[in-house]
Amino acid sequence: MLSFFLILFINIVYFIYQLLTDLLQKYLEKIKNVDIICGVPYTALPIATVLSLKTNIPMVMRRKEAKDYGTKKMIEGVFKKGDNCLIIEDVVTSGSSILETVEDLTAEGIKCSDVVVFLNREQGGAEYLKHNGVNMHSLLNLTDLMRYLKEEGCIDEKTVNKVSDYLHTTQVDHEALSKSLSKDRLYLSFAERAKIAKNPIAAKLFQIMATKQTTLCLAADLTDSTALLNLAEQAGPHICALKTHIDIVDDFHPNLIKPLREIANRHNFILFEDRKFCDIGKTIELQYSKGIYKISTWAQLVTAHALLGKGVLEVIKKSEGLEKRGVFLLAEASCSGTLIDAKYAKSTMKMAEEYPELVAGIVCQSPMFLNQPGLIQLTPGVQIDNKSDDVDQQYNSPEIVVTEKGCDIAVVGRGITKAADAALAAEKYRKILWDAYLQRIKKNHK
Ligand SMILES: O=C(O)c1cc(=O)[nH]c(=O)n1[C@@H]1O[C@H](COP(=O)(O)O)[C@@H](O)[C@H]1O
């Protein structure tokens, strides 16, 4: 008897999936150049699987949590950057789980502009997705389904009205959802984010960015102290931060810091030492506050790796030196061949969230955090003319990093330091970056 019901149940499920995928397949013919498909975990995974088998379109799988072994990726499967992915979902209410899937796919460089859903509950999901640049195509909506069931005598008029009243009173509140989904980081102004930032240097940076209308961080990678000071003076009016690798300055002397700090105060920009600390806490404590550079006495910002654990943040938090200080953790690198993967990036993010007063932001190449508008995304590897240097550095254009990669502050080095006129070059980068930022926030404030 049991096996009879089991076989019956399997046949019913198989029939529903057949119906579903036949319907979805019809839609697929309408949506052009789909390279891969991805089901929204977890209920849409079998639908996407059957669809992939029926259409021969490869499927990728999104994990809700990265594994702590094996590939550790959030997106499993064969794909390449720039692939167009069609997302498959069974039922949509608000669209939030679709947007979370879009976020993880986008972080891998996959493009997602369309989603096909089986049932649209007509509670605002389609509009919310549209608002976030995703076109929703639904096979069925609840109103049609109710009418169909009534025509077939499965439900009465009273039930139809009850469902319709329910739908009218439970529409998604986009504002509240947007806040909870917090696409806001990309669409809030820097003045607004200055009020949200928990790290004092991040707050100061947001204020400088808004006041000077610049999101440009100059990587002043020069080996001569006089040239470094001249560059700081020339580019100072156009930048929000000047980032140094102070240990590359051949003729470094502690007397360099005073004039550098004076220029920073006069032009209102932040001094940022890109030390990328990565060691046990005790060693970092010495590297941060001792030696010839005494970084903690002048660098308002430093960079660090999360690789060896929280010791780096514990000691920077407690070390002597400037009262107000901030740290940028490196979660994604701009260079080719990096061993950093999505799992490491997520773990770095998690560590950052445990030190909100100390961590000013994340160095990364993709919009990997959207729900902390108080944190800054710093993105290096930015140049107008080149795609790479002659070693491993990879470049994106200023527009792309702001409009497609979630960048708040762009780091530009040789694009300015190698230019004939550093001030002109800095202003050129500043303008392109600022215009791209205005485009981005306008998109959500129309
Ligand atoms: O932490 C950084 O600033 C950094 C991270 C990264 O992934 N890639 C990267 O290039 N950087 C730094 O950003 C600057 C890039 O310089 P350019 O390639 O000359 O624009 C250098 O100072 C690098 O040390």
The ligand as an SDF file (V2000), in Angstrom:
LIG
                    3D

 24 25  0  0  0  0  0  0  0  0999 V2000
   45.6810   47.8970   -0.6350 O   0  0  0  0  0  0  0  0  0  0  0  0
   45.8690   48.4920   -1.7190 C   0  0  0  0  0  0  0  0  0  0  0  0
   45.8110   49.7060   -1.8330 O   0  0  0  0  0  0  0  0  0  0  0  0
   45.9560   47.6350   -2.9480 C   0  0  0  0  0  0  0  0  0  0  0  0
   45.2290   46.4510   -2.9680 C   0  0  0  0  0  0  0  0  0  0  0  0
   45.1250   45.7330   -4.1850 C   0  0  0  0  0  0  0  0  0  0  0  0
   44.4470   44.7040   -4.2780 O   0  0  0  0  0  0  0  0  0  0  0  0
   45.7650   46.2250   -5.2870 N   0  0  0  0  0  0  0  0  0  0  0  0
   46.5080   47.3660   -5.2570 C   0  0  0  0  0  0  0  0  0  0  0  0
   47.0370   47.7670   -6.2840 O   0  0  0  0  0  0  0  0  0  0  0  0
   46.6360   48.0560   -4.0730 N   0  0  0  0  0  0  0  0  0  0  0  0
   47.4960   49.2720   -4.0330 C   0  0  0  0  0  0  0  0  0  0  0  0
   46.9300   50.2510   -4.8710 O   0  0  0  0  0  0  0  0  0  0  0  0
   47.9480   50.9730   -5.5720 C   0  0  0  0  0  0  0  0  0  0  0  0
   47.7380   50.7620   -7.0600 C   0  0  0  0  0  0  0  0  0  0  0  0
   48.6830   51.5190   -7.7540 O   0  0  0  0  0  0  0  0  0  0  0  0
   48.5590   51.6690   -9.3630 P   0  0  0  0  0  0  0  0  0  0  0  0
   48.5290   50.2900   -9.9450 O   0  0  0  0  0  0  0  0  0  0  0  0
   49.8170   52.4320   -9.7150 O   0  0  0  0  0  0  0  0  0  0  0  0
   47.3090   52.4530   -9.6320 O   0  0  0  0  0  0  0  0  0  0  0  0
   49.2830   50.4500   -5.0510 C   0  0  0  0  0  0  0  0  0  0  0  0
   49.7450   51.2970   -4.0280 O   0  0  0  0  0  0  0  0  0  0  0  0
   48.9220   49.0660   -4.4830 C   0  0  0  0  0  0  0  0  0  0  0  0
   49.7360   48.7200   -3.3760 O   0  0  0  0  0  0  0  0  0  0  0  0
  1  2  2  0
  2  3  1  0
  2  4  1  0
  4  5  2  0
  4 11  1  0
  5  6  1  0
  6  7  2  0
  6  8  1  0
  8  9  1  0
  9 10  2  0
  9 11  1  0
 11 12  1  0
 12 13  1  0
 12 23  1  0
 13 14  1  0
 14 15  1  0
 14 21  1  0
 15 16  1  0
 16 17  1  0
 17 18  2  0
 17 19  1  0
 17 20  1  0
 21 22  1  0
 21 23  1  0
 23 24  1  0
M  END
$$$$
